[in-house]
Amino acid sequence: MFLAFFAWYKGLALGGAAKVALVQLLQPFLTLFASALLLGEHLAPSALVTAGAVVIVVFLAQLTRLRGTAAAAVVPATKL
């Protein structure tokens, strides 16, 4: 776990805190499927629905952030 902190902070430096923090929201989703595959845990339908909702929200947040960045680059700055 100690070594994972180095990778995490390197990812923050490379990708930016806002982008990397959104990806962190996928961790419970990945943990659910890893526990099912590796440990044979039963996945309740409510867990799958919730995980799917989280993935959709993260995707929409990333998409909105990218569109906002592109729109800001196109709009010229005005003088005050």
Secondary structure, DSSP 8 states (H G I E B T S, - for coil): -HHHHHHHHHHHHHH-HHHHHHHHTTHHHHHHHHHHHHH-----HHHHHHHHHHHHHHHHHHHHHHHHHHHHHHS-----
